[in-house]
């Protein structure tokens, strides 16, 4: 089943299948609305807040999403699977690395 994923700020939406995480659905649709990092829940770049809708999540790094945040609807797009249409806010950002960061 496909679900409409909309952005609370009015940006473009995309569709995502029930068995597909939000980041994969976004990439498949050709959208670039959520920053993409490691794709496995470890970097926190794809952090989102689900405003409305039903979803499930799988294990993600507590360094990026605390239990309290998760209860409040914050998760990583690469670890979030829609169960209905969703509205979300993008919280994550690409971090610029410099030689001093390595």
C-alpha positions as CSV (number, residue, x, y, z in Angstrom):
1,X,0.0,0.0,0.0
2,X,1.3,3.5,-0.9
3,X,1.1,6.4,1.5
4,X,1.4,10.2,0.8
5,X,4.2,11.8,2.7
6,X,3.7,15.6,3.0
7,X,5.9,18.2,4.5
8,X,4.4,20.5,7.2
9,X,6.0,23.5,5.6
10,X,4.2,22.9,2.2
11,X,7.1,21.5,0.3
12,X,6.6,18.8,-2.3
13,X,5.3,15.5,-1.1
14,X,6.2,11.9,-2.2
15,X,4.7,8.5,-1.9
16,X,6.1,5.6,0.2
17,X,5.1,2.0,0.5
18,X,4.1,0.4,3.8
19,X,7.2,-1.9,3.8
20,X,9.5,0.9,2.8
21,X,11.3,3.3,5.1
22,X,10.7,7.0,4.4
23,X,14.2,7.7,3.1
24,X,13.9,4.9,0.5
25,X,10.5,6.2,-0.6
26,X,11.8,9.7,-1.0
27,X,14.9,8.5,-3.0
28,X,12.7,6.3,-5.2
29,X,10.4,9.2,-6.0
30,X,13.3,11.4,-7.0
31,X,12.7,13.9,-4.2
32,X,15.5,15.5,-2.3
33,X,13.5,16.8,0.6
34,X,15.2,14.9,3.5
35,X,19.0,14.9,3.9
36,X,20.6,11.6,3.2
37,X,23.6,10.2,5.2
38,X,24.5,6.7,6.2
39,X,21.0,5.2,5.5
40,X,21.3,2.8,8.5
41,X,20.3,4.9,11.6
42,X,23.7,5.8,12.8
43,X,24.4,9.4,11.6
44,X,21.2,11.3,12.4
45,X,21.2,13.3,9.2
46,X,17.7,12.2,8.2
47,X,16.1,13.2,11.5
48,X,12.4,14.1,11.2
49,X,9.4,14.9,13.3
50,X,6.2,13.1,12.4
51,X,3.4,15.7,12.9
52,X,0.4,13.5,11.9
53,X,-0.1,9.9,10.9
54,X,0.7,6.4,12.0
55,X,4.1,4.8,11.6
56,X,6.5,2.2,13.1
57,X,10.2,2.5,13.7
58,X,13.0,0.1,14.0
59,X,16.1,0.4,16.2
60,X,18.0,3.7,15.8
61,X,21.0,5.4,17.4
62,X,20.1,6.9,20.9
63,X,23.0,9.4,20.2
64,X,20.6,11.0,17.7
65,X,17.1,10.2,18.9
66,X,16.5,9.9,22.6
67,X,13.6,7.9,24.1
68,X,11.8,11.2,25.0
69,X,12.2,12.5,21.4
70,X,10.9,9.2,20.0
71,X,7.8,9.4,22.2
72,X,7.3,12.9,20.9
73,X,7.3,11.8,17.3
74,X,10.9,12.4,16.4
75,X,12.7,9.6,14.5
76,X,15.2,9.0,11.6
77,X,13.6,8.7,8.2
78,X,15.8,5.7,7.4
79,X,14.2,3.8,10.4
80,X,10.6,4.9,10.0
81,X,7.9,3.0,8.1
82,X,4.5,4.7,7.3
83,X,1.3,2.9,8.2
84,X,-0.9,5.8,6.9
85,X,-0.4,9.1,5.1
86,X,2.1,11.3,7.1
87,X,2.9,14.9,7.6
88,X,6.4,15.6,8.8
89,X,9.0,18.3,9.5
90,X,12.7,17.8,8.5
91,X,15.0,18.4,11.5
92,X,18.3,16.8,10.3
93,X,21.0,18.7,8.4
94,X,24.0,17.7,6.4
95,X,27.1,18.5,8.5
96,X,30.0,20.1,6.6
97,X,33.3,18.3,7.4
98,X,36.6,20.0,7.4
99,X,40.0,18.5,7.9
100,X,39.8,19.5,11.6
101,X,36.7,17.2,11.9
102,X,38.5,14.1,10.6
